[in-house]
């Protein structure tokens, strides 16, 4: 009995280490910006206007990301690089006509981008309202909001009555410069 329990502990510890290592291997948004620079023209490098992910699956860390660069050579001034698990999937010049009407098409100030996606997830999920909930998924967007770069982090949590299903519980907005939560629009009652 003791031998079996000890074996289970060793297996569990090994799984924990491999899961932690796998998460550490998942590139952050800033890593993907650097990688994306290899796939855009010289005039677009480091001129990021937006970084966004799809909803994460099986983890809090998304693995499908889109990095949008300000590209003065593109008709609508944007080139998008799509990544899956850190690997470039496609590069295309996006039709972003509505962004041209606002400042959303202009590059974010790179020196103000200090909080990476992993830290934004950490700040969002440490919100005290979430203490008793099981957060399952996130979707992140780095963009301009009220003239400053912010992370918009949308969260999904397990439903209380049916934990195999998730509920969209809202969004928090975090400064990409300081890591401070600027807005909390969480509606935890949606997990009922």
Secondary structure, DSSP 4 states (H G I P E B T S, - for coil): -HHHHHHHHHHHHHHHHHHHHHHHHSPPHHHHHHHHHTTS-TTTTT-EEEEEEPPPSSSSS--EEEEEEE-TTSTTSEEEEEEETTEEEEEE----HHHHTSGGGSPP-GGG----HHHHHHHHHT-GGGTTS-EEEEEEEEEEETTEEEEEEEEEEE-SS-TTSEEEEEEEEEETTT--EEEEEE-GGGG-
